[in-house]
Amino acid sequence: MSTELPEYYFRVRENGAFVFKVDTQNRHRRIEMDQIAVVNTRTGEIKPNGERTLSNQDMAAISDWLDERQELLDARQIDDILRTVDSLNHTANWVQKDAEDHQLDMVTDSLLMAMHDLRTLLVRKKAERMMREE
């Protein structure tokens, strides 16, 4: 474990983070965190907290975090989709081997509609990509 604290702390929230500047150089040698900004990962917007003006160093640190965070969220999204593929395969196995009629009655219509919707979108998007490549 590192004994050095980071200069900035990002408290992650639904659509971004609260950004704090970490201070250990105070007379009580306590860790103090001063909120300096709010970041929106969806829009990339960085709002200084209150009347604060962010330094170039602050902006660079926040921009770096925003880039890294977006890469992480993108990777997680792909991982979630691949897990969905696994889940669909497990569902197919369940339907073939273990599902009882009353269980199938509970899920069949919802699954068919969701899969039809997904298939329609995937086919359309693939056709659009193929048309652009030509």
C-alpha positions as CSV (number, residue, x, y, z in Angstrom):
1,M,0.0,0.0,0.0
2,S,1.3,3.4,-0.9
3,T,2.0,5.9,1.9
4,E,1.6,8.9,-0.4
5,L,-1.8,10.3,-1.0
6,P,-3.0,11.4,-4.4
7,E,-3.3,15.2,-5.0
8,Y,-6.9,14.8,-6.1
9,Y,-9.7,12.5,-5.0
10,F,-12.7,11.7,-7.3
11,R,-15.9,10.6,-5.5
12,V,-17.7,8.7,-8.2
13,R,-21.4,9.2,-8.7
14,E,-24.0,8.2,-11.2
15,N,-23.0,10.5,-14.1
16,G,-19.5,11.6,-13.0
17,A,-17.8,12.6,-9.8
18,F,-17.2,15.2,-7.2
19,V,-13.6,16.4,-7.4
20,F,-11.6,17.1,-4.2
21,K,-8.2,18.5,-3.7
22,V,-6.4,16.5,-1.0
23,D,-4.4,18.5,1.6
24,T,-2.1,16.9,4.2
25,Q,0.1,20.0,4.7
26,N,-1.9,21.6,7.4
27,R,-0.8,22.3,10.9
28,H,-2.8,19.4,12.4
29,R,-1.4,17.0,9.8
30,R,-4.9,15.7,9.1
31,I,-6.2,14.8,5.7
32,E,-8.5,17.5,4.4
33,M,-10.4,17.3,1.2
34,D,-11.6,20.5,-0.4
35,Q,-14.3,20.1,-3.1
36,I,-13.1,22.0,-6.2
37,A,-15.4,20.8,-9.0
38,V,-18.1,18.5,-10.3
39,V,-17.6,16.4,-13.4
40,N,-20.2,15.0,-15.7
41,T,-18.9,11.9,-17.6
42,R,-21.8,12.0,-20.1
43,T,-21.2,15.5,-21.3
44,G,-17.6,16.1,-20.3
45,E,-18.7,19.2,-18.4
46,I,-16.5,20.4,-15.6
47,K,-18.1,22.8,-13.2
48,P,-15.9,24.6,-10.6
49,N,-17.4,24.4,-7.1
50,G,-18.8,27.8,-5.9
51,E,-16.7,30.8,-6.9
52,R,-13.6,28.7,-7.4
53,T,-11.4,29.1,-10.4
54,L,-9.6,25.9,-11.5
55,S,-5.9,26.1,-12.2
56,N,-4.4,24.6,-15.3
57,Q,-3.1,21.7,-13.1
58,D,-6.6,21.1,-11.7
59,M,-8.0,21.0,-15.2
60,A,-5.3,18.7,-16.5
61,A,-5.9,16.3,-13.6
62,I,-9.6,16.3,-14.1
63,S,-9.3,15.9,-17.8
64,D,-7.0,12.9,-17.4
65,W,-9.4,11.3,-14.9
66,L,-12.3,11.9,-17.2
67,D,-10.5,10.2,-20.1
68,E,-9.5,7.2,-17.9
69,R,-13.0,7.0,-16.5
70,Q,-14.6,7.0,-19.9
71,E,-12.2,4.2,-21.0
72,L,-13.2,2.2,-17.9
73,L,-16.9,2.7,-18.5
74,D,-16.6,1.7,-22.1
75,A,-14.7,-1.4,-21.2
76,R,-17.3,-2.3,-18.5
77,Q,-20.1,-1.8,-21.0
78,I,-18.6,-4.2,-23.5
79,D,-18.0,-6.7,-20.6
80,D,-21.7,-6.3,-19.6
81,I,-22.7,-7.1,-23.2
82,L,-20.5,-10.2,-23.4
83,R,-22.0,-11.3,-20.0
84,T,-25.4,-10.9,-21.6
85,V,-24.3,-13.3,-24.4
86,D,-23.3,-15.8,-21.8
87,S,-26.6,-15.3,-20.0
88,L,-28.5,-15.9,-23.3
89,N,-26.6,-19.1,-23.7
90,H,-27.4,-20.2,-20.2
91,T,-31.0,-19.3,-20.8
92,A,-31.1,-21.4,-23.9
93,N,-29.6,-24.4,-22.0
94,W,-32.2,-23.9,-19.2
95,V,-35.1,-23.8,-21.8
96,Q,-33.8,-27.0,-23.4
97,K,-33.0,-29.0,-20.3
98,D,-34.7,-27.7,-17.1
99,A,-37.6,-25.3,-17.8
100,E,-41.0,-26.4,-16.8
101,D,-44.1,-25.4,-18.8
102,H,-45.3,-22.9,-16.2
103,Q,-41.9,-21.3,-16.0
104,L,-41.8,-21.0,-19.8
105,D,-45.2,-19.4,-19.7
106,M,-43.9,-16.7,-17.4
107,V,-40.9,-15.7,-19.5
108,T,-41.5,-16.7,-23.2
109,D,-43.3,-13.6,-24.4
110,S,-41.0,-11.1,-22.7
111,L,-37.9,-13.0,-24.0
112,L,-39.2,-13.2,-27.5
113,M,-40.1,-9.5,-27.6
114,A,-36.7,-8.5,-26.2
115,M,-34.8,-10.8,-28.6
116,H,-36.9,-9.6,-31.6
117,D,-36.2,-6.0,-30.7
118,L,-32.5,-6.7,-30.3
119,R,-32.3,-8.7,-33.5
120,T,-34.0,-6.0,-35.4
121,L,-31.5,-3.4,-34.2
122,L,-28.5,-5.6,-34.7
123,V,-29.5,-6.4,-38.3
124,R,-30.2,-2.8,-39.1
125,K,-26.9,-1.6,-37.7
126,K,-25.0,-4.3,-39.5
127,A,-26.6,-3.4,-42.8
128,E,-25.8,0.3,-42.2
129,R,-22.1,-0.6,-41.5
130,M,-22.0,-2.7,-44.6
131,M,-23.5,0.0,-46.8
132,R,-20.9,2.5,-45.5
133,E,-18.1,0.1,-46.3
134,E,-19.1,-0.1,-50.0
